[in-house]
Amino acid sequence: MEEQNFEQVMEALEKTVKELEEGNLDLETSIKKFEEGMTLSKKCTDILNEAEKKITILTKKENDEFEEENFGG
């Protein structure tokens, strides 16, 4: 199975949330969809955390040189 990107996971999460919000599911199916939604939510968070680790911010210093700084500290 191909690894899903953030947009694909988010789209699946939005679909799951919509199905739950419509309220047309029986209890067992609702619980299953809720569990799927929680799994998708965690996957989105994991993808974003990995992306954050890769981001480097360039800060211009007083001497017009640039300094690399990791995002978030």
PDB file of N, CA, C, O and CB in Angstrom:
ATOM      1  N   MET A   1       0.833  -1.194   0.000  1.00  0.00           N
ATOM      2  CA  MET A   1       0.000   0.000   0.000  1.00  0.00           C
ATOM      3  C   MET A   1       0.876   1.255   0.000  1.00  0.00           C
ATOM      4  O   MET A   1       1.843   1.337   0.757  1.00  0.00           O
ATOM      5  CB  MET A   1      -0.947   0.000   1.219  1.00  0.00           C
ATOM      6  N   GLU A   2       0.547   2.209  -0.827  1.00  0.00           N
ATOM      7  CA  GLU A   2       1.307   3.438  -0.960  1.00  0.00           C
ATOM      8  C   GLU A   2       1.129   4.313   0.278  1.00  0.00           C
ATOM      9  O   GLU A   2       0.030   4.428   0.820  1.00  0.00           O
ATOM     10  CB  GLU A   2       0.879   4.198  -2.219  1.00  0.00           C
ATOM     11  N   GLU A   3       2.234   4.931   0.720  1.00  0.00           N
ATOM     12  CA  GLU A   3       2.192   5.834   1.868  1.00  0.00           C
ATOM     13  C   GLU A   3       1.369   7.072   1.505  1.00  0.00           C
ATOM     14  O   GLU A   3       1.574   7.678   0.453  1.00  0.00           O
ATOM     15  CB  GLU A   3       3.632   6.237   2.313  1.00  0.00           C
ATOM     16  N   GLN A   4       0.444   7.437   2.380  1.00  0.00           N
ATOM     17  CA  GLN A   4      -0.414   8.590   2.118  1.00  0.00           C
ATOM     18  C   GLN A   4       0.282   9.871   2.569  1.00  0.00           C
ATOM     19  O   GLN A   4       0.997   9.888   3.570  1.00  0.00           O
ATOM     20  CB  GLN A   4      -1.775   8.433   2.834  1.00  0.00           C
ATOM     21  N   ASN A   5       0.057  10.945   1.808  1.00  0.00           N
ATOM     22  CA  ASN A   5       0.594  12.228   2.216  1.00  0.00           C
ATOM     23  C   ASN A   5      -0.409  12.935   3.134  1.00  0.00           C
ATOM     24  O   ASN A   5      -1.517  12.446   3.354  1.00  0.00           O
ATOM     25  CB  ASN A   5       0.924  13.101   0.981  1.00  0.00           C
ATOM     26  N   PHE A   6      -0.006  14.078   3.656  1.00  0.00           N
ATOM     27  CA  PHE A   6      -0.837  14.794   4.622  1.00  0.00           C
ATOM     28  C   PHE A   6      -2.218  15.110   4.057  1.00  0.00           C
ATOM     29  O   PHE A   6      -3.229  14.920   4.733  1.00  0.00           O
ATOM     30  CB  PHE A   6      -0.148  16.081   5.053  1.00  0.00           C
ATOM     31  N   GLU A   7      -2.258  15.589   2.828  1.00  0.00           N
ATOM     32  CA  GLU A   7      -3.533  15.980   2.227  1.00  0.00           C
ATOM     33  C   GLU A   7      -4.487  14.796   2.105  1.00  0.00           C
ATOM     34  O   GLU A   7      -5.687  14.932   2.344  1.00  0.00           O
ATOM     35  CB  GLU A   7      -3.299  16.599   0.855  1.00  0.00           C
ATOM     36  N   GLN A   8      -3.955  13.641   1.735  1.00  0.00           N
ATOM     37  CA  GLN A   8      -4.792  12.443   1.610  1.00  0.00           C
ATOM     38  C   GLN A   8      -5.343  12.001   2.966  1.00  0.00           C
ATOM     39  O   GLN A   8      -6.511  11.632   3.080  1.00  0.00           O
ATOM     40  CB  GLN A   8      -3.991  11.301   0.975  1.00  0.00           C
ATOM     41  N   VAL A   9      -4.497  12.043   3.981  1.00  0.00           N
ATOM     42  CA  VAL A   9      -4.935  11.648   5.322  1.00  0.00           C
ATOM     43  C   VAL A   9      -5.971  12.638   5.842  1.00  0.00           C
ATOM     44  O   VAL A   9      -6.972  12.241   6.440  1.00  0.00           O
ATOM     45  CB  VAL A   9      -3.730  11.566   6.294  1.00  0.00           C
ATOM     46  N   MET A  10      -5.728  13.923   5.614  1.00  0.00           N
ATOM     47  CA  MET A  10      -6.663  14.953   6.075  1.00  0.00           C
ATOM     48  C   MET A  10      -8.013  14.812   5.372  1.00  0.00           C
ATOM     49  O   MET A  10      -9.061  14.980   5.996  1.00  0.00           O
ATOM     50  CB  MET A  10      -6.081  16.360   5.829  1.00  0.00           C
ATOM     51  N   GLU A  11      -7.987  14.505   4.089  1.00  0.00           N
ATOM     52  CA  GLU A  11      -9.231  14.309   3.336  1.00  0.00           C
ATOM     53  C   GLU A  11     -10.027  13.129   3.906  1.00  0.00           C
ATOM     54  O   GLU A  11     -11.247  13.209   4.055  1.00  0.00           O
ATOM     55  CB  GLU A  11      -8.924  14.073   1.837  1.00  0.00           C
ATOM     56  N   ALA A  12      -9.333  12.046   4.218  1.00  0.00           N
ATOM     57  CA  ALA A  12      -9.995  10.879   4.813  1.00  0.00           C
ATOM     58  C   ALA A  12     -10.563  11.223   6.188  1.00  0.00           C
ATOM     59  O   ALA A  12     -11.652  10.770   6.540  1.00  0.00           O
ATOM     60  CB  ALA A  12      -9.010   9.698   4.927  1.00  0.00           C
ATOM     61  N   LEU A  13      -9.834  12.017   6.961  1.00  0.00           N
ATOM     62  CA  LEU A  13     -10.311  12.441   8.278  1.00  0.00           C
ATOM     63  C   LEU A  13     -11.558  13.309   8.149  1.00  0.00           C
ATOM     64  O   LEU A  13     -12.525  13.126   8.888  1.00  0.00           O
ATOM     65  CB  LEU A  13      -9.210  13.206   9.029  1.00  0.00           C
ATOM     66  N   GLU A  14     -11.535  14.252   7.211  1.00  0.00           N
ATOM     67  CA  GLU A  14     -12.700  15.118   7.002  1.00  0.00           C
ATOM     68  C   GLU A  14     -13.927  14.303   6.592  1.00  0.00           C
ATOM     69  O   GLU A  14     -15.039  14.587   7.037  1.00  0.00           O
ATOM     70  CB  GLU A  14     -12.391  16.179   5.933  1.00  0.00           C
ATOM     71  N   LYS A  15     -13.727  13.295   5.746  1.00  0.00           N
ATOM     72  CA  LYS A  15     -14.837  12.431   5.323  1.00  0.00           C
ATOM     73  C   LYS A  15     -15.407  11.669   6.522  1.00  0.00           C
ATOM     74  O   LYS A  15     -16.623  11.555   6.672  1.00  0.00           O
ATOM     75  CB  LYS A  15     -14.367  11.436   4.229  1.00  0.00           C
ATOM     76  N   THR A  16     -14.532  11.157   7.359  1.00  0.00           N
ATOM     77  CA  THR A  16     -14.959  10.417   8.547  1.00  0.00           C
ATOM     78  C   THR A  16     -15.736  11.317   9.497  1.00  0.00           C
ATOM     79  O   THR A  16     -16.774  10.917  10.024  1.00  0.00           O
ATOM     80  CB  THR A  16     -13.748   9.814   9.268  1.00  0.00           C
ATOM     81  N   VAL A  17     -15.240  12.527   9.716  1.00  0.00           N
ATOM     82  CA  VAL A  17     -15.924  13.478  10.602  1.00  0.00           C
ATOM     83  C   VAL A  17     -17.305  13.811  10.049  1.00  0.00           C
ATOM     84  O   VAL A  17     -18.281  13.869  10.797  1.00  0.00           O
ATOM     85  CB  VAL A  17     -15.088  14.772  10.772  1.00  0.00           C
ATOM     86  N   LYS A  18     -17.384  14.028   8.739  1.00  0.00           N
ATOM     87  CA  LYS A  18     -18.675  14.349   8.116  1.00  0.00           C
ATOM     88  C   LYS A  18     -19.674  13.212   8.325  1.00  0.00           C
ATOM     89  O   LYS A  18     -20.835  13.449   8.660  1.00  0.00           O
ATOM     90  CB  LYS A  18     -18.493  14.625   6.607  1.00  0.00           C
ATOM     91  N   GLU A  19     -19.212  11.976   8.124  1.00  0.00           N
ATOM     92  CA  GLU A  19     -20.094  10.821   8.325  1.00  0.00           C
ATOM     93  C   GLU A  19     -20.606  10.761   9.764  1.00  0.00           C
ATOM     94  O   GLU A  19     -21.776  10.458   9.998  1.00  0.00           O
ATOM     95  CB  GLU A  19     -19.357   9.516   7.974  1.00  0.00           C
ATOM     96  N   LEU A  20     -19.739  11.047  10.717  1.00  0.00           N
ATOM     97  CA  LEU A  20     -20.148  11.037  12.123  1.00  0.00           C
ATOM     98  C   LEU A  20     -21.123  12.173  12.426  1.00  0.00           C
ATOM     99  O   LEU A  20     -22.102  11.984  13.148  1.00  0.00           O
ATOM    100  CB  LEU A  20     -18.920  11.143  13.034  1.00  0.00           C
ATOM    101  N   GLU A  21     -20.847  13.352  11.869  1.00  0.00           N
ATOM    102  CA  GLU A  21     -21.707  14.513  12.132  1.00  0.00           C
ATOM    103  C   GLU A  21     -23.104  14.344  11.542  1.00  0.00           C
ATOM    104  O   GLU A  21     -24.072  14.876  12.085  1.00  0.00           O
ATOM    105  CB  GLU A  21     -21.067  15.773  11.570  1.00  0.00           C
ATOM    106  N   GLU A  22     -23.214  13.617  10.449  1.00  0.00           N
ATOM    107  CA  GLU A  22     -24.528  13.407   9.833  1.00  0.00           C
ATOM    108  C   GLU A  22     -25.450  12.605  10.736  1.00  0.00           C
ATOM    109  O   GLU A  22     -26.671  12.729  10.642  1.00  0.00           O
ATOM    110  CB  GLU A  22     -24.378  12.700   8.493  1.00  0.00           C
ATOM    111  N   GLY A  23     -24.881  11.786  11.608  1.00  0.00           N
ATOM    112  CA  GLY A  23     -25.669  11.060  12.591  1.00  0.00           C
ATOM    113  C   GLY A  23     -26.516   9.926  12.052  1.00  0.00           C
ATOM    114  O   GLY A  23     -27.453   9.496  12.724  1.00  0.00           O
ATOM    115  N   ASN A  24     -26.221   9.426  10.866  1.00  0.00           N
ATOM    116  CA  ASN A  24     -27.012   8.351  10.262  1.00  0.00           C
ATOM    117  C   ASN A  24     -26.444   6.957  10.518  1.00  0.00           C
ATOM    118  O   ASN A  24     -26.945   5.977   9.967  1.00  0.00           O
ATOM    119  CB  ASN A  24     -27.118   8.575   8.782  1.00  0.00           C
ATOM    120  N   LEU A  25     -25.407   6.858  11.343  1.00  0.00           N
ATOM    121  CA  LEU A  25     -24.743   5.583  11.579  1.00  0.00           C
ATOM    122  C   LEU A  25     -25.253   4.942  12.863  1.00  0.00           C
ATOM    123  O   LEU A  25     -25.631   5.627  13.813  1.00  0.00           O
ATOM    124  CB  LEU A  25     -23.224   5.773  11.646  1.00  0.00           C
ATOM    125  N   ASP A  26     -25.255   3.612  12.869  1.00  0.00           N
ATOM    126  CA  ASP A  26     -25.614   2.937  14.118  1.00  0.00           C
ATOM    127  C   ASP A  26     -24.441   3.056  15.097  1.00  0.00           C
ATOM    128  O   ASP A  26     -23.351   3.485  14.718  1.00  0.00           O
ATOM    129  CB  ASP A  26     -25.981   1.431  13.861  1.00  0.00           C
ATOM    130  N   LEU A  27     -24.669   2.679  16.340  1.00  0.00           N
ATOM    131  CA  LEU A  27     -23.670   2.868  17.389  1.00  0.00           C
ATOM    132  C   LEU A  27     -22.358   2.151  17.075  1.00  0.00           C
ATOM    133  O   LEU A  27     -21.282   2.733  17.213  1.00  0.00           O
ATOM    134  CB  LEU A  27     -24.215   2.380  18.717  1.00  0.00           C
ATOM    135  N   GLU A  28     -22.446   0.904  16.659  1.00  0.00           N
ATOM    136  CA  GLU A  28     -21.239   0.129  16.373  1.00  0.00           C
ATOM    137  C   GLU A  28     -20.414   0.767  15.260  1.00  0.00           C
ATOM    138  O   GLU A  28     -19.192   0.866  15.364  1.00  0.00           O
ATOM    139  CB  GLU A  28     -21.609  -1.302  15.992  1.00  0.00           C
ATOM    140  N   THR A  29     -21.080   1.193  14.205  1.00  0.00           N
ATOM    141  CA  THR A  29     -20.391   1.842  13.088  1.00  0.00           C
ATOM    142  C   THR A  29     -19.817   3.188  13.521  1.00  0.00           C
ATOM    143  O   THR A  29     -18.714   3.557  13.118  1.00  0.00           O
ATOM    144  CB  THR A  29     -21.350   2.030  11.895  1.00  0.00           C
ATOM    145  N   SER A  30     -20.567   3.916  14.340  1.00  0.00           N
ATOM    146  CA  SER A  30     -20.083   5.205  14.846  1.00  0.00           C
ATOM    147  C   SER A  30     -18.804   5.037  15.656  1.00  0.00           C
ATOM    148  O   SER A  30     -17.864   5.819  15.510  1.00  0.00           O
ATOM    149  CB  SER A  30     -21.157   5.880  15.703  1.00  0.00           C
ATOM    150  N   ILE A  31     -18.769   4.023  16.503  1.00  0.00           N
ATOM    151  CA  ILE A  31     -17.568   3.770  17.303  1.00  0.00           C
ATOM    152  C   ILE A  31     -16.391   3.423  16.400  1.00  0.00           C
ATOM    153  O   ILE A  31     -15.276   3.897  16.618  1.00  0.00           O
ATOM    154  CB  ILE A  31     -17.817   2.632  18.315  1.00  0.00           C
ATOM    155  N   LYS A  32     -16.638   2.596  15.387  1.00  0.00           N
ATOM    156  CA  LYS A  32     -15.584   2.228  14.444  1.00  0.00           C
ATOM    157  C   LYS A  32     -15.071   3.468  13.706  1.00  0.00           C
ATOM    158  O   LYS A  32     -13.863   3.651  13.558  1.00  0.00           O
ATOM    159  CB  LYS A  32     -16.102   1.176  13.435  1.00  0.00           C
ATOM    160  N   LYS A  33     -15.985   4.312  13.248  1.00  0.00           N
ATOM    161  CA  LYS A  33     -15.594   5.540  12.540  1.00  0.00           C
ATOM    162  C   LYS A  33     -14.819   6.479  13.465  1.00  0.00           C
ATOM    163  O   LYS A  33     -13.859   7.122  13.042  1.00  0.00           O
ATOM    164  CB  LYS A  33     -16.841   6.261  11.978  1.00  0.00           C
ATOM    165  N   PHE A  34     -15.244   6.553  14.734  1.00  0.00           N
ATOM    166  CA  PHE A  34     -14.541   7.395  15.700  1.00  0.00           C
ATOM    167  C   PHE A  34     -13.101   6.909  15.869  1.00  0.00           C
ATOM    168  O   PHE A  34     -12.166   7.709  15.870  1.00  0.00           O
ATOM    169  CB  PHE A  34     -15.276   7.394  17.063  1.00  0.00           C
ATOM    170  N   GLU A  35     -12.933   5.600  16.010  1.00  0.00           N
ATOM    171  CA  GLU A  35     -11.589   5.031  16.138  1.00  0.00           C
ATOM    172  C   GLU A  35     -10.750   5.313  14.893  1.00  0.00           C
ATOM    173  O   GLU A  35      -9.570   5.646  14.999  1.00  0.00           O
ATOM    174  CB  GLU A  35     -11.672   3.518  16.384  1.00  0.00           C
ATOM    175  N   GLU A  36     -11.357   5.180  13.720  1.00  0.00           N
ATOM    176  CA  GLU A  36     -10.653   5.497  12.472  1.00  0.00           C
ATOM    177  C   GLU A  36     -10.235   6.965  12.465  1.00  0.00           C
ATOM    178  O   GLU A  36      -9.117   7.300  12.075  1.00  0.00           O
ATOM    179  CB  GLU A  36     -11.545   5.185  11.241  1.00  0.00           C
ATOM    180  N   GLY A  37     -11.143   7.834  12.902  1.00  0.00           N
ATOM    181  CA  GLY A  37     -10.847   9.262  12.949  1.00  0.00           C
ATOM    182  C   GLY A  37      -9.690   9.581  13.878  1.00  0.00           C
ATOM    183  O   GLY A  37      -8.841  10.412  13.557  1.00  0.00           O
ATOM    184  N   MET A  38      -9.653   8.926  15.025  1.00  0.00           N
ATOM    185  CA  MET A  38      -8.560   9.152  15.971  1.00  0.00           C
ATOM    186  C   MET A  38      -7.226   8.687  15.381  1.00  0.00           C
ATOM    187  O   MET A  38      -6.200   9.342  15.563  1.00  0.00           O
ATOM    188  CB  MET A  38      -8.839   8.421  17.300  1.00  0.00           C
ATOM    189  N   THR A  39      -7.248   7.564  14.680  1.00  0.00           N
ATOM    190  CA  THR A  39      -6.038   7.062  14.029  1.00  0.00           C
ATOM    191  C   THR A  39      -5.567   8.034  12.947  1.00  0.00           C
ATOM    192  O   THR A  39      -4.376   8.327  12.843  1.00  0.00           O
ATOM    193  CB  THR A  39      -6.290   5.667  13.422  1.00  0.00           C
ATOM    194  N   LEU A  40      -6.503   8.530  12.147  1.00  0.00           N
ATOM    195  CA  LEU A  40      -6.157   9.497  11.095  1.00  0.00           C
ATOM    196  C   LEU A  40      -5.634  10.798  11.693  1.00  0.00           C
ATOM    197  O   LEU A  40      -4.687  11.387  11.173  1.00  0.00           O
ATOM    198  CB  LEU A  40      -7.378   9.784  10.205  1.00  0.00           C
ATOM    199  N   SER A  41      -6.247  11.244  12.779  1.00  0.00           N
ATOM    200  CA  SER A  41      -5.809  12.466  13.448  1.00  0.00           C
ATOM    201  C   SER A  41      -4.370  12.325  13.937  1.00  0.00           C
ATOM    202  O   SER A  41      -3.563  13.241  13.774  1.00  0.00           O
ATOM    203  CB  SER A  41      -6.742  12.799  14.624  1.00  0.00           C
ATOM    204  N   LYS A  42      -4.054  11.189  14.530  1.00  0.00           N
ATOM    205  CA  LYS A  42      -2.688  10.954  15.002  1.00  0.00           C
ATOM    206  C   LYS A  42      -1.716  10.920  13.829  1.00  0.00           C
ATOM    207  O   LYS A  42      -0.604  11.440  13.925  1.00  0.00           O
ATOM    208  CB  LYS A  42      -2.607   9.639  15.797  1.00  0.00           C
ATOM    209  N   LYS A  43      -2.131  10.313  12.725  1.00  0.00           N
ATOM    210  CA  LYS A  43      -1.261  10.252  11.549  1.00  0.00           C
ATOM    211  C   LYS A  43      -0.978  11.658  11.015  1.00  0.00           C
ATOM    212  O   LYS A  43       0.153  11.962  10.634  1.00  0.00           O
ATOM    213  CB  LYS A  43      -1.904   9.381  10.447  1.00  0.00           C
ATOM    214  N   CYS A  44      -2.007  12.518  10.986  1.00  0.00           N
ATOM    215  CA  CYS A  44      -1.809  13.910  10.558  1.00  0.00           C
ATOM    216  C   CYS A  44      -0.802  14.603  11.470  1.00  0.00           C
ATOM    217  O   CYS A  44       0.105  15.290  10.999  1.00  0.00           O
ATOM    218  CB  CYS A  44      -3.154  14.681  10.560  1.00  0.00           C
ATOM    219  N   THR A  45      -0.970  14.418  12.772  1.00  0.00           N
ATOM    220  CA  THR A  45      -0.060  15.027  13.743  1.00  0.00           C
ATOM    221  C   THR A  45       1.362  14.523  13.539  1.00  0.00           C
ATOM    222  O   THR A  45       2.309  15.308  13.578  1.00  0.00           O
ATOM    223  CB  THR A  45      -0.526  14.734  15.177  1.00  0.00           C
ATOM    224  N   ASP A  46       1.521  13.229  13.324  1.00  0.00           N
ATOM    225  CA  ASP A  46       2.849  12.654  13.098  1.00  0.00           C
ATOM    226  C   ASP A  46       3.500  13.228  11.843  1.00  0.00           C
ATOM    227  O   ASP A  46       4.688  13.553  11.850  1.00  0.00           O
ATOM    228  CB  ASP A  46       2.755  11.131  12.986  1.00  0.00           C
ATOM    229  N   ILE A  47       2.727  13.353  10.773  1.00  0.00           N
ATOM    230  CA  ILE A  47       3.261  13.911   9.520  1.00  0.00           C
ATOM    231  C   ILE A  47       3.701  15.357   9.735  1.00  0.00           C
ATOM    232  O   ILE A  47       4.769  15.756   9.270  1.00  0.00           O
ATOM    233  CB  ILE A  47       2.200  13.836   8.386  1.00  0.00           C
ATOM    234  N   LEU A  48       2.887  16.144  10.438  1.00  0.00           N
ATOM    235  CA  LEU A  48       3.237  17.542  10.706  1.00  0.00           C
ATOM    236  C   LEU A  48       4.472  17.646  11.598  1.00  0.00           C
ATOM    237  O   LEU A  48       5.322  18.510  11.381  1.00  0.00           O
ATOM    238  CB  LEU A  48       2.058  18.269  11.361  1.00  0.00           C
ATOM    239  N   ASN A  49       4.574  16.780  12.591  1.00  0.00           N
ATOM    240  CA  ASN A  49       5.751  16.795  13.465  1.00  0.00           C
ATOM    241  C   ASN A  49       7.021  16.477  12.688  1.00  0.00           C
ATOM    242  O   ASN A  49       8.060  17.095  12.920  1.00  0.00           O
ATOM    243  CB  ASN A  49       5.578  15.794  14.611  1.00  0.00           C
ATOM    244  N   GLU A  50       6.947  15.523  11.772  1.00  0.00           N
ATOM    245  CA  GLU A  50       8.103  15.193  10.938  1.00  0.00           C
ATOM    246  C   GLU A  50       8.478  16.368  10.034  1.00  0.00           C
ATOM    247  O   GLU A  50       9.659  16.660   9.851  1.00  0.00           O
ATOM    248  CB  GLU A  50       7.813  13.944  10.090  1.00  0.00           C
ATOM    249  N   ALA A  51       7.482  17.033   9.477  1.00  0.00           N
ATOM    250  CA  ALA A  51       7.748  18.194   8.618  1.00  0.00           C
ATOM    251  C   ALA A  51       8.402  19.308   9.429  1.00  0.00           C
ATOM    252  O   ALA A  51       9.324  19.970   8.955  1.00  0.00           O
ATOM    253  CB  ALA A  51       6.440  18.705   7.960  1.00  0.00           C
ATOM    254  N   GLU A  52       7.920  19.509  10.653  1.00  0.00           N
ATOM    255  CA  GLU A  52       8.476  20.560  11.515  1.00  0.00           C
ATOM    256  C   GLU A  52       9.952  20.305  11.807  1.00  0.00           C
ATOM    257  O   GLU A  52      10.742  21.247  11.867  1.00  0.00           O
ATOM    258  CB  GLU A  52       7.688  20.649  12.834  1.00  0.00           C
ATOM    259  N   LYS A  53      10.326  19.053  11.986  1.00  0.00           N
ATOM    260  CA  LYS A  53      11.724  18.713  12.248  1.00  0.00           C
ATOM    261  C   LYS A  53      12.620  19.073  11.068  1.00  0.00           C
ATOM    262  O   LYS A  53      13.804  19.353  11.252  1.00  0.00           O
ATOM    263  CB  LYS A  53      11.856  17.228  12.565  1.00  0.00           C
ATOM    264  N   LYS A  54      12.067  19.069   9.863  1.00  0.00           N
ATOM    265  CA  LYS A  54      12.850  19.314   8.656  1.00  0.00           C
ATOM    266  C   LYS A  54      13.000  20.796   8.328  1.00  0.00           C
ATOM    267  O   LYS A  54      13.852  21.175   7.524  1.00  0.00           O
ATOM    268  CB  LYS A  54      12.219  18.606   7.492  1.00  0.00           C
ATOM    269  N   ILE A  55      12.177  21.627   8.945  1.00  0.00           N
ATOM    270  CA  ILE A  55      12.183  23.052   8.602  1.00  0.00           C
ATOM    271  C   ILE A  55      13.348  23.754   9.286  1.00  0.00           C
ATOM    272  O   ILE A  55      13.555  23.611  10.491  1.00  0.00           O
ATOM    273  CB  ILE A  55      10.847  23.717   9.002  1.00  0.00           C
ATOM    274  N   THR A  56      14.090  24.500   8.515  1.00  0.00           N
ATOM    275  CA  THR A  56      15.181  25.311   9.033  1.00  0.00           C
ATOM    276  C   THR A  56      14.890  26.763   8.693  1.00  0.00           C
ATOM    277  O   THR A  56      14.516  27.095   7.568  1.00  0.00           O
ATOM    278  CB  THR A  56      16.558  24.858   8.450  1.00  0.00           C
ATOM    279  N   ILE A  57      15.068  27.613   9.681  1.00  0.00           N
ATOM    280  CA  ILE A  57      14.823  29.042   9.480  1.00  0.00           C
ATOM    281  C   ILE A  57      16.171  29.735   9.298  1.00  0.00           C
ATOM    282  O   ILE A  57      17.110  29.515  10.064  1.00  0.00           O
ATOM    283  CB  ILE A  57      14.026  29.662  10.685  1.00  0.00           C
ATOM    284  N   LEU A  58      16.245  30.564   8.284  1.00  0.00           N
ATOM    285  CA  LEU A  58      17.440  31.370   8.084  1.00  0.00           C
ATOM    286  C   LEU A  58      17.206  32.734   8.724  1.00  0.00           C
ATOM    287  O   LEU A  58      16.232  33.419   8.412  1.00  0.00           O
ATOM    288  CB  LEU A  58      17.787  31.509   6.565  1.00  0.00           C
ATOM    289  N   THR A  59      18.108  33.117   9.619  1.00  0.00           N
ATOM    290  CA  THR A  59      18.005  34.398  10.306  1.00  0.00           C
ATOM    291  C   THR A  59      19.183  35.260   9.869  1.00  0.00           C
ATOM    292  O   THR A  59      20.333  34.825   9.912  1.00  0.00           O
ATOM    293  CB  THR A  59      17.982  34.213  11.863  1.00  0.00           C
ATOM    294  N   LYS A  60      18.886  36.481   9.451  1.00  0.00           N
ATOM    295  CA  LYS A  60      19.938  37.392   9.023  1.00  0.00           C
ATOM    296  C   LYS A  60      20.557  38.046  10.253  1.00  0.00           C
ATOM    297  O   LYS A  60      19.855  38.623  11.084  1.00  0.00           O
ATOM    298  CB  LYS A  60      19.384  38.464   8.044  1.00  0.00           C
ATOM    299  N   LYS A  61      21.875  37.949  10.357  1.00  0.00           N
ATOM    300  CA  LYS A  61      22.590  38.532  11.487  1.00  0.00           C
ATOM    301  C   LYS A  61      23.009  39.958  11.134  1.00  0.00           C
ATOM    302  O   LYS A  61      22.856  40.400   9.996  1.00  0.00           O
ATOM    303  CB  LYS A  61      23.828  37.670  11.867  1.00  0.00           C
ATOM    304  N   GLU A  62      23.538  40.666  12.126  1.00  0.00           N
ATOM    305  CA  GLU A  62      23.930  42.067  11.934  1.00  0.00           C
ATOM    306  C   GLU A  62      24.983  42.246  10.850  1.00  0.00           C
ATOM    307  O   GLU A  62      24.997  43.278  10.179  1.00  0.00           O
ATOM    308  CB  GLU A  62      24.448  42.637  13.230  1.00  0.00           C
ATOM    309  N   ASN A  63      25.857  41.277  10.662  1.00  0.00           N
ATOM    310  CA  ASN A  63      26.923  41.400   9.665  1.00  0.00           C
ATOM    311  C   ASN A  63      26.485  40.906   8.283  1.00  0.00           C
ATOM    312  O   ASN A  63      27.320  40.583   7.438  1.00  0.00           O
ATOM    313  CB  ASN A  63      28.151  40.623  10.121  1.00  0.00           C
ATOM    314  N   ASP A  64      25.174  40.851   8.064  1.00  0.00           N
ATOM    315  CA  ASP A  64      24.567  40.427   6.802  1.00  0.00           C
ATOM    316  C   ASP A  64      24.837  38.965   6.438  1.00  0.00           C
ATOM    317  O   ASP A  64      24.609  38.556   5.299  1.00  0.00           O
ATOM    318  CB  ASP A  64      25.061  41.303   5.699  1.00  0.00           C
ATOM    319  N   GLU A  65      25.320  38.184   7.397  1.00  0.00           N
ATOM    320  CA  GLU A  65      25.442  36.749   7.188  1.00  0.00           C
ATOM    321  C   GLU A  65      24.169  36.087   7.692  1.00  0.00           C
ATOM    322  O   GLU A  65      23.414  36.663   8.476  1.00  0.00           O
ATOM    323  CB  GLU A  65      26.702  36.171   7.908  1.00  0.00           C
ATOM    324  N   PHE A  66      23.951  34.876   7.229  1.00  0.00           N
ATOM    325  CA  PHE A  66      22.756  34.152   7.645  1.00  0.00           C
ATOM    326  C   PHE A  66      23.131  33.038   8.617  1.00  0.00           C
ATOM    327  O   PHE A  66      24.179  32.402   8.508  1.00  0.00           O
ATOM    328  CB  PHE A  66      22.014  33.575   6.423  1.00  0.00           C
ATOM    329  N   GLU A  67      22.240  32.836   9.558  1.00  0.00           N
ATOM    330  CA  GLU A  67      22.423  31.783  10.552  1.00  0.00           C
ATOM    331  C   GLU A  67      21.242  30.824  10.458  1.00  0.00           C
ATOM    332  O   GLU A  67      20.089  31.249  10.395  1.00  0.00           O
ATOM    333  CB  GLU A  67      22.552  32.378  11.994  1.00  0.00           C
ATOM    334  N   GLU A  68      21.538  29.535  10.448  1.00  0.00           N
ATOM    335  CA  GLU A  68      20.469  28.537  10.404  1.00  0.00           C
ATOM    336  C   GLU A  68      19.986  28.243  11.815  1.00  0.00           C
ATOM    337  O   GLU A  68      20.774  28.122  12.753  1.00  0.00           O
ATOM    338  CB  GLU A  68      20.951  27.237   9.714  1.00  0.00           C
ATOM    339  N   GLU A  69      18.675  28.132  11.937  1.00  0.00           N
ATOM    340  CA  GLU A  69      18.070  27.848  13.238  1.00  0.00           C
ATOM    341  C   GLU A  69      16.942  26.853  13.014  1.00  0.00           C
ATOM    342  O   GLU A  69      16.156  27.000  12.079  1.00  0.00           O
ATOM    343  CB  GLU A  69      17.545  29.158  13.934  1.00  0.00           C
ATOM    344  N   ASN A  70      16.862  25.856  13.858  1.00  0.00           N
ATOM    345  CA  ASN A  70      15.776  24.885  13.734  1.00  0.00           C
ATOM    346  C   ASN A  70      14.450  25.527  14.089  1.00  0.00           C
ATOM    347  O   ASN A  70      14.370  26.340  15.010  1.00  0.00           O
ATOM    348  CB  ASN A  70      16.031  23.665  14.627  1.00  0.00           C
ATOM    349  N   PHE A  71      13.414  25.160  13.361  1.00  0.00           N
ATOM    350  CA  PHE A  71      12.067  25.658  13.628  1.00  0.00           C
ATOM    351  C   PHE A  71      11.651  25.226  15.024  1.00  0.00           C
ATOM    352  O   PHE A  71      11.857  24.077  15.415  1.00  0.00           O
ATOM    353  CB  PHE A  71      11.056  25.143  12.566  1.00  0.00           C
ATOM    354  N   GLY A  72      11.066  26.146  15.771  1.00  0.00           N
ATOM    355  CA  GLY A  72      10.586  25.825  17.111  1.00  0.00           C
ATOM    356  C   GLY A  72      11.672  25.873  18.164  1.00  0.00           C
ATOM    357  O   GLY A  72      11.488  25.341  19.259  1.00  0.00           O
ATOM    358  N   GLY A  73      12.776  26.484  17.869  1.00  0.00           N
ATOM    359  CA  GLY A  73      13.786  26.601  18.907  1.00  0.00           C
ATOM    360  C   GLY A  73      15.098  26.271  18.370  1.00  0.00           C
ATOM    361  O   GLY A  73      16.091  26.310  19.097  1.00  0.00           O
TER     362      GLY A  73
END
